[in-house]
Amino acid sequence: MRLSGKTALVTGAGRGIGREIALAYAREGSRVALVARSADELGAVASEIEALGSQALALPGDVTDQDLAANALQRTQVELGPLDILVNNAGVFLERPVLETPLEEFDRVMDVNFRAPLRWMREAARGMIDRGQGLLLSISSQAGRRPYPGQGAYCASKHALMGLVRVLAWELREHGVRVSAISPGGVDTDLLAGAHEYADKSAYMQPEDIAEAAIYLATLPPRAAVDEIVIRRFAADPLP
């Protein structure tokens, strides 16, 4: 198994992409810490991981809680071992024109999609720097690469996240820490429930498709790095 002996922590692990990444890592032998707001959902994912023969640690909480990152990482190290992989997956989606979006809603989207990953990566990076290795992986979006009308807050948060990822990739390279992102197009998850009601979601990607990319990034040899994986729906237009 390609991740045997490794420890990963996945935020937003109760459902969707986070759940599938956590299970994929466990199938490859990784111990997995799970973070999400729903204790019931985390408990179910933890049970699935344990049934696969891997260790799981459920850490219920809101990723925007200023103390959660430090506490969760400390518990992970004590109970599962030093962290090798952090996956920033927790996110919120908002579809509303900019002029109709209250500033409080902008703040909420930025808190979850940008400030929380910033906090979690800062906390995780310290231990990885000490060990001279590690992977900080963020699940971004095509909205971090191009504008989508009606998604101003979401686009802004994902553009900010990608800027942070790119800077950290430079700053942490000398310490042996890789920083990568996956930028998917439409994925059939609860995050987009109620959005794009006009769209045929039967053509959307599934969470396990993104998990395959997360496995690839986590199993690269130390001499290789991938800054970003862009994944589009097959039916979508190829990148120019």
Residue frames as qw, qx, qy, qz and C-alpha x, y, z in Angstrom:
[[0.000, 0.888, 0.459, 0.000, 0.00, 0.00, 0.00],
 [0.488, 0.540, 0.015, 0.685, 1.43, 3.31, -1.14],
 [0.173, -0.722, 0.150, -0.653, 0.63, 5.35, 2.00],
 [0.831, -0.357, -0.409, 0.124, 1.46, 2.74, 4.61],
 [0.609, -0.259, -0.293, 0.690, 2.89, 4.39, 7.72],
 [0.101, 0.305, 0.113, 0.940, 1.63, 7.84, 6.74],
 [0.039, -0.570, -0.653, 0.497, -0.75, 10.09, 8.66],
 [0.059, 0.364, 0.417, 0.831, -3.23, 12.36, 6.91],
 [0.086, 0.481, 0.567, -0.663, -5.76, 14.90, 8.14],
 [0.059, 0.364, 0.640, 0.674, -8.75, 15.80, 5.95],
 [0.193, 0.275, 0.388, -0.858, -11.12, 18.68, 6.65],
 [0.626, 0.260, -0.111, -0.727, -14.70, 18.50, 5.45],
 [0.101, 0.259, -0.953, -0.118, -14.32, 14.72, 5.73],
 [0.472, 0.144, 0.698, -0.519, -17.91, 13.86, 6.61],
 [0.665, 0.554, 0.473, -0.165, -19.22, 13.77, 3.06],
 [0.504, 0.853, -0.044, -0.127, -18.48, 14.43, -0.60],
 [0.602, 0.651, -0.399, 0.234, -14.92, 14.92, -1.78],
 [0.188, -0.647, 0.615, -0.410, -13.43, 14.92, 1.73],
 [0.845, -0.159, 0.420, -0.290, -15.04, 11.60, 2.59],
 [0.917, 0.399, -0.017, 0.024, -13.79, 9.99, -0.62],
 [0.354, 0.720, -0.503, 0.321, -10.24, 11.30, -0.13],
 [0.459, -0.527, 0.596, -0.396, -10.18, 10.02, 3.45],
 [0.923, 0.027, 0.337, -0.182, -11.36, 6.57, 2.35],
 [0.770, 0.595, -0.199, 0.118, -8.95, 6.49, -0.59],
 [0.081, 0.715, -0.596, 0.355, -6.03, 7.32, 1.67],
 [0.674, -0.348, 0.553, -0.345, -7.11, 4.65, 4.15],
 [0.954, 0.270, 0.100, -0.088, -7.25, 2.05, 1.39],
 [0.611, 0.638, -0.360, 0.300, -3.63, 2.92, 0.66],
 [0.743, -0.141, -0.499, 0.423, -2.70, 2.29, 4.29],
 [0.111, 0.434, -0.235, 0.862, -2.75, 5.81, 5.75],
 [0.208, -0.500, -0.680, 0.495, -3.98, 6.64, 9.22],
 [0.040, 0.506, 0.376, 0.775, -6.58, 9.38, 8.81],
 [0.046, -0.385, -0.521, 0.761, -7.78, 12.18, 11.09],
 [0.044, 0.557, 0.678, 0.478, -11.21, 13.49, 10.11],
 [0.045, -0.305, -0.322, 0.895, -12.53, 17.01, 10.69],
 [0.156, -0.420, -0.569, -0.689, -16.07, 18.26, 10.03],
 [0.338, -0.306, 0.250, -0.855, -18.96, 19.82, 11.91],
 [0.842, -0.168, -0.141, -0.493, -21.13, 16.70, 12.04],
 [0.335, -0.456, 0.799, -0.204, -19.98, 14.18, 14.63],
 [0.820, 0.174, 0.477, -0.264, -22.43, 11.60, 13.26],
 [0.735, 0.660, -0.138, -0.076, -21.05, 11.84, 9.74],
 [0.128, 0.714, -0.673, 0.148, -17.47, 11.66, 10.99],
 [0.593, -0.273, 0.704, -0.279, -18.32, 8.62, 13.08],
 [0.876, 0.368, 0.252, -0.182, -19.68, 6.84, 10.02],
 [0.565, 0.737, -0.366, 0.061, -16.57, 7.63, 7.95],
 [0.190, -0.621, 0.720, -0.245, -14.30, 6.56, 10.83],
 [0.787, -0.049, 0.565, -0.244, -16.12, 3.23, 11.02],
 [0.826, 0.560, -0.001, -0.065, -15.62, 2.69, 7.29],
 [0.283, 0.767, -0.552, 0.162, -11.91, 3.44, 7.62],
 [0.440, -0.444, 0.729, -0.280, -11.52, 1.06, 10.53],
 [0.887, 0.199, 0.358, -0.213, -13.33, -1.63, 8.55],
 [0.682, 0.685, -0.251, 0.050, -10.60, -1.21, 5.94],
 [0.885, -0.157, -0.192, 0.394, -8.00, -2.00, 8.60],
 [0.369, 0.440, -0.151, 0.804, -6.71, 1.55, 9.05],
 [0.279, -0.446, -0.546, 0.652, -6.80, 3.88, 12.05],
 [0.012, 0.667, 0.365, 0.649, -9.19, 6.82, 12.14],
 [0.246, -0.328, -0.488, 0.770, -9.56, 9.76, 14.49],
 [0.003, 0.745, 0.536, 0.398, -12.81, 11.79, 14.39],
 [0.298, -0.239, -0.265, 0.885, -12.37, 15.43, 15.38],
 [0.082, 0.772, 0.593, 0.214, -15.72, 17.22, 15.17],
 [0.252, -0.629, -0.142, 0.721, -15.57, 20.99, 14.90],
 [0.414, 0.889, 0.189, -0.050, -15.86, 24.06, 12.72],
 [0.762, 0.193, 0.059, 0.615, -12.71, 24.69, 10.65],
 [0.129, 0.758, 0.016, 0.639, -13.07, 28.43, 11.28],
 [0.677, -0.730, -0.089, 0.020, -12.65, 27.91, 15.04],
 [0.215, 0.861, -0.416, 0.199, -9.36, 29.64, 15.81],
 [0.426, -0.562, 0.680, -0.200, -8.29, 26.99, 18.31],
 [0.943, 0.113, 0.224, -0.218, -9.40, 23.87, 16.43],
 [0.712, 0.604, -0.348, 0.076, -6.46, 23.59, 14.04],
 [0.068, 0.616, -0.690, 0.375, -3.80, 23.59, 16.75],
 [0.629, -0.248, 0.586, -0.447, -5.78, 21.25, 19.00],
 [0.927, 0.284, 0.083, -0.231, -6.67, 18.84, 16.19],
 [0.611, 0.616, -0.475, 0.147, -3.10, 18.63, 14.94],
 [0.172, -0.537, 0.713, -0.417, -1.82, 18.01, 18.46],
 [0.789, -0.062, 0.477, -0.381, -4.32, 15.18, 19.00],
 [0.858, 0.474, -0.152, -0.124, -3.49, 13.73, 15.60],
 [0.352, 0.636, -0.643, 0.241, 0.21, 13.61, 16.41],
 [0.385, -0.382, 0.707, -0.453, -0.40, 12.01, 19.80],
 [0.771, 0.085, 0.508, -0.374, -2.92, 9.42, 18.62],
 [0.860, 0.483, 0.156, -0.042, -1.91, 8.72, 15.00],
 [0.738, -0.104, 0.228, 0.627, 1.61, 10.04, 14.59],
 [0.134, -0.493, 0.158, 0.845, 3.28, 13.06, 12.98],
 [0.576, 0.671, 0.317, -0.343, 1.27, 14.57, 10.15],
 [0.486, -0.087, 0.609, 0.621, 2.43, 13.80, 6.61],
 [0.055, 0.352, 0.615, 0.704, -0.53, 15.11, 4.59],
 [0.167, 0.449, 0.466, -0.744, -3.01, 17.91, 5.22],
 [0.109, 0.390, 0.707, 0.580, -6.04, 18.16, 2.92],
 [0.169, 0.314, 0.274, -0.893, -7.93, 21.44, 3.09],
 [0.003, -0.281, -0.838, -0.467, -11.27, 20.39, 1.67],
 [0.004, -0.650, -0.652, 0.391, -13.95, 22.05, 3.81],
 [0.097, 0.022, 0.287, 0.953, -15.72, 24.76, 1.86],
 [0.297, 0.607, 0.579, -0.456, -18.92, 26.71, 1.29],
 [0.248, 0.266, 0.590, 0.721, -20.52, 27.84, -1.94],
 [0.150, 0.641, 0.401, -0.637, -22.55, 30.97, -2.53],
 [0.283, 0.340, 0.609, 0.658, -24.32, 31.93, -5.74],
 [0.020, -0.875, -0.417, 0.247, -25.43, 35.56, -5.65],
 [0.440, 0.735, 0.061, 0.513, -24.52, 38.71, -7.62],
 [0.488, 0.056, -0.370, 0.788, -21.86, 40.83, -5.95],
 [0.128, -0.316, 0.058, -0.938, -24.11, 43.85, -5.45],
 [0.718, -0.393, -0.242, -0.521, -26.73, 41.65, -3.79],
 [0.788, -0.107, -0.535, 0.287, -24.30, 39.90, -1.44],
 [0.428, -0.892, 0.036, -0.140, -24.12, 41.37, 2.09],
 [0.232, 0.714, -0.603, 0.269, -20.56, 41.91, 3.31],
 [0.615, -0.390, 0.592, -0.344, -21.28, 39.48, 6.13],
 [0.946, 0.227, 0.208, -0.104, -21.80, 36.76, 3.53],
 [0.560, 0.707, -0.382, 0.200, -18.52, 37.66, 1.82],
 [0.202, -0.645, 0.640, -0.365, -16.82, 37.36, 5.21],
 [0.840, -0.148, 0.446, -0.272, -18.40, 33.95, 5.87],
 [0.898, 0.437, -0.017, 0.039, -17.24, 32.56, 2.51],
 [0.353, 0.739, -0.475, 0.322, -13.74, 33.99, 2.98],
 [0.499, -0.560, 0.555, -0.359, -13.56, 32.61, 6.52],
 [0.904, -0.023, 0.409, -0.125, -14.26, 29.04, 5.41],
 [0.850, 0.497, 0.109, 0.136, -12.63, 28.96, 1.98],
 [0.482, 0.699, -0.275, 0.451, -9.54, 31.08, 2.59],
 [0.221, -0.720, 0.452, -0.477, -8.82, 32.02, 6.20],
 [0.887, -0.301, 0.294, -0.192, -9.38, 28.50, 7.54],
 [0.919, 0.297, -0.043, 0.256, -6.99, 26.88, 5.02],
 [0.251, 0.758, -0.350, 0.489, -4.47, 29.61, 5.83],
 [0.521, -0.621, 0.422, -0.406, -4.69, 28.79, 9.53],
 [0.967, -0.104, 0.223, -0.065, -4.55, 25.03, 9.05],
 [0.796, 0.488, -0.147, 0.327, -1.58, 25.20, 6.65],
 [0.029, 0.774, -0.418, 0.474, 0.37, 27.50, 8.99],
 [0.700, -0.486, 0.420, -0.312, -0.16, 25.10, 11.88],
 [0.980, 0.094, 0.173, 0.034, 0.62, 21.95, 9.89],
 [0.607, 0.708, -0.243, 0.269, 3.65, 23.42, 8.13],
 [0.251, -0.791, 0.487, -0.274, 5.57, 23.93, 11.36],
 [0.800, -0.276, 0.528, -0.070, 5.75, 20.22, 12.12],
 [0.862, 0.462, 0.166, 0.127, 6.44, 19.35, 8.50],
 [0.284, 0.866, -0.336, 0.236, 9.33, 21.82, 8.37],
 [0.493, -0.634, 0.569, -0.176, 10.84, 20.20, 11.45],
 [0.829, -0.024, 0.559, 0.019, 10.67, 16.80, 9.73],
 [0.098, -0.472, 0.589, 0.649, 11.77, 18.07, 6.33],
 [0.071, -0.113, -0.860, -0.493, 8.82, 16.63, 4.43],
 [0.254, 0.451, 0.680, -0.520, 5.06, 16.80, 4.00],
 [0.074, 0.336, 0.640, 0.687, 2.22, 17.70, 1.64],
 [0.195, 0.432, 0.406, -0.781, -0.22, 20.59, 2.04],
 [0.080, 0.252, 0.788, 0.555, -3.06, 19.92, -0.38],
 [0.280, 0.356, 0.333, -0.827, -5.98, 22.30, -0.94],
 [0.304, 0.474, 0.788, 0.248, -9.14, 21.53, -2.87],
 [0.050, 0.339, -0.049, -0.938, -9.74, 24.66, -4.87],
 [0.522, 0.601, 0.566, -0.214, -12.01, 25.09, -7.91],
 [0.454, 0.446, 0.431, 0.640, -12.16, 26.28, -11.48],
 [0.118, -0.942, -0.272, -0.158, -13.56, 29.39, -9.77],
 [0.536, -0.709, 0.164, 0.427, -10.02, 30.03, -8.55],
 [0.520, -0.058, 0.521, 0.674, -8.85, 30.32, -12.17],
 [0.027, 0.311, 0.505, 0.805, -11.62, 32.25, -13.92],
 [0.290, 0.048, 0.340, -0.894, -14.65, 34.43, -13.10],
 [0.080, -0.396, -0.890, -0.212, -18.18, 33.07, -12.91],
 [0.250, -0.352, -0.069, -0.899, -20.98, 35.66, -12.91],
 [0.727, -0.455, -0.208, -0.469, -23.11, 35.34, -9.80],
 [0.898, -0.274, -0.257, 0.230, -20.29, 33.74, -7.80],
 [0.191, 0.838, -0.258, 0.442, -18.29, 36.78, -6.71],
 [0.545, -0.677, 0.414, -0.272, -17.69, 35.72, -3.11],
 [0.954, -0.067, 0.284, 0.067, -16.86, 32.14, -4.06],
 [0.721, 0.587, -0.042, 0.366, -14.52, 33.19, -6.89],
 [0.018, -0.859, 0.329, -0.392, -12.78, 35.71, -4.67],
 [0.721, -0.539, 0.404, -0.162, -12.20, 33.13, -1.95],
 [0.940, 0.099, 0.264, 0.190, -10.80, 30.54, -4.35],
 [0.514, 0.750, -0.136, 0.394, -8.58, 33.08, -6.15],
 [0.285, -0.808, 0.402, -0.323, -7.21, 34.08, -2.73],
 [0.885, -0.288, 0.365, -0.028, -6.62, 30.44, -1.84],
 [0.865, 0.391, 0.098, 0.298, -4.71, 29.80, -5.06],
 [0.210, 0.855, -0.274, 0.388, -2.55, 32.87, -4.46],
 [0.565, -0.654, 0.445, -0.236, -1.70, 31.52, -1.02],
 [0.959, 0.007, 0.272, 0.078, -0.95, 28.04, -2.37],
 [0.703, 0.621, -0.054, 0.343, 1.43, 29.43, -4.97],
 [0.032, -0.837, 0.386, -0.386, 3.33, 31.59, -2.49],
 [0.738, -0.486, 0.434, -0.177, 3.62, 28.77, 0.05],
 [0.951, 0.255, 0.093, 0.150, 4.95, 26.44, -2.66],
 [0.452, 0.716, -0.280, 0.452, 7.87, 28.86, -3.07],
 [0.270, -0.740, 0.403, -0.466, 8.39, 29.53, 0.63],
 [0.806, -0.360, 0.413, -0.224, 8.27, 25.92, 1.82],
 [0.862, 0.446, -0.243, 0.007, 10.21, 24.30, -1.01],
 [0.283, 0.632, -0.619, 0.370, 13.53, 24.77, 0.77],
 [0.452, -0.365, 0.639, -0.504, 12.10, 22.89, 3.76],
 [0.022, 0.067, -0.986, -0.152, 11.04, 19.82, 1.77],
 [0.342, 0.427, 0.682, -0.486, 7.31, 20.58, 2.04],
 [0.089, 0.218, 0.689, 0.686, 5.19, 20.33, -1.10],
 [0.278, 0.438, 0.406, -0.753, 2.16, 22.59, -1.57],
 [0.028, 0.113, 0.798, 0.592, -0.41, 21.61, -4.19],
 [0.473, 0.270, 0.311, -0.779, -4.00, 22.23, -5.24],
 [0.214, 0.288, 0.880, 0.310, -6.70, 20.38, -7.11],
 [0.266, 0.314, 0.043, -0.911, -9.04, 22.63, -9.09],
 [0.271, 0.297, 0.903, 0.150, -12.11, 20.67, -10.21],
 [0.286, -0.173, -0.366, -0.869, -14.97, 21.73, -12.38],
 [0.677, -0.267, -0.007, -0.686, -18.49, 20.56, -11.57],
 [0.219, 0.095, -0.949, 0.207, -18.59, 17.76, -9.00],
 [0.582, -0.449, -0.468, -0.490, -21.87, 16.24, -7.86],
 [0.370, -0.081, -0.700, 0.605, -21.70, 17.02, -4.14],
 [0.219, -0.757, -0.584, 0.195, -23.88, 18.56, -1.44],
 [0.292, -0.407, 0.003, 0.866, -21.80, 21.74, -1.78],
 [0.087, 0.056, -0.453, -0.885, -23.54, 22.49, -5.06],
 [0.030, 0.483, 0.874, -0.054, -26.97, 21.27, -3.97],
 [0.112, 0.831, 0.443, -0.318, -29.52, 23.71, -5.31],
 [0.050, -0.684, 0.316, 0.656, -26.95, 25.49, -7.50],
 [0.140, 0.313, -0.717, -0.607, -27.00, 25.37, -11.30],
 [0.593, 0.208, 0.658, -0.416, -30.50, 23.92, -11.25],
 [0.654, 0.613, -0.112, -0.430, -30.58, 24.20, -15.02],
 [0.167, 0.587, -0.778, -0.152, -27.57, 21.93, -15.42],
 [0.932, 0.014, -0.301, -0.199, -27.61, 18.22, -16.18],
 [0.375, -0.705, 0.572, -0.187, -25.73, 16.91, -13.16],
 [0.972, 0.040, 0.233, 0.000, -25.56, 13.43, -14.66],
 [0.708, 0.591, -0.138, 0.360, -22.52, 14.76, -16.55],
 [0.238, -0.868, 0.349, -0.263, -20.86, 16.09, -13.40],
 [0.454, 0.356, -0.770, 0.274, -17.81, 14.39, -11.94],
 [0.785, -0.512, -0.328, -0.118, -18.12, 12.29, -8.80],
 [0.407, -0.850, 0.316, -0.107, -16.17, 12.82, -5.55],
 [0.872, -0.227, 0.371, 0.224, -14.16, 9.65, -6.11],
 [0.672, 0.632, 0.092, 0.376, -12.79, 11.17, -9.34],
 [0.004, -0.898, 0.262, -0.355, -11.15, 13.92, -7.29],
 [0.760, -0.549, 0.345, -0.045, -9.91, 11.41, -4.73],
 [0.907, 0.237, 0.146, 0.314, -7.90, 9.71, -7.48],
 [0.375, 0.772, -0.143, 0.493, -6.01, 12.95, -8.05],
 [0.444, -0.787, 0.300, -0.306, -5.44, 13.32, -4.31],
 [0.934, -0.210, 0.253, 0.136, -3.88, 9.86, -4.22],
 [0.729, 0.532, 0.022, 0.431, -1.60, 10.77, -7.12],
 [0.059, 0.850, -0.230, 0.470, -0.32, 13.89, -5.35],
 [0.656, -0.643, 0.324, -0.225, 0.24, 12.05, -2.08],
 [0.923, -0.111, 0.330, 0.166, 2.26, 9.29, -3.72],
 [0.522, 0.816, -0.203, 0.143, 4.62, 11.34, -5.87],
 [0.814, -0.045, -0.227, 0.533, 8.31, 10.59, -5.35],
 [0.378, -0.753, -0.153, 0.516, 10.17, 13.22, -3.28],
 [0.373, -0.202, 0.374, 0.825, 12.00, 14.50, -6.35],
 [0.025, 0.404, 0.626, 0.667, 8.72, 15.49, -8.08],
 [0.088, 0.415, 0.493, -0.759, 6.11, 18.15, -7.37],
 [0.073, 0.519, 0.659, 0.539, 2.83, 19.12, -9.02],
 [0.004, -0.007, 0.241, -0.970, 1.60, 22.63, -8.30],
 [0.538, 0.236, 0.277, -0.761, -1.98, 22.22, -9.47],
 [0.166, 0.168, 0.925, 0.298, -4.18, 19.58, -11.04],
 [0.428, 0.232, -0.002, -0.873, -7.03, 21.03, -13.09],
 [0.174, 0.179, 0.964, 0.092, -9.86, 18.56, -13.65],
 [0.413, 0.155, -0.100, -0.892, -12.81, 19.41, -15.87],
 [0.738, 0.272, 0.523, -0.329, -15.97, 17.57, -16.71],
 [0.488, 0.024, 0.707, 0.512, -15.36, 15.64, -19.93],
 [0.290, 0.722, 0.591, 0.214, -18.28, 17.52, -21.52],
 [0.129, -0.913, -0.068, 0.381, -16.85, 20.92, -20.58],
 [0.545, 0.817, -0.149, 0.116, -14.71, 22.98, -22.96],
 [0.823, -0.051, -0.143, 0.548, -10.98, 22.21, -22.82],
 [0.319, -0.770, -0.026, 0.552, -8.77, 24.96, -21.42],
 [0.504, 0.863, -0.029, -0.009, -7.69, 27.53, -24.03]]
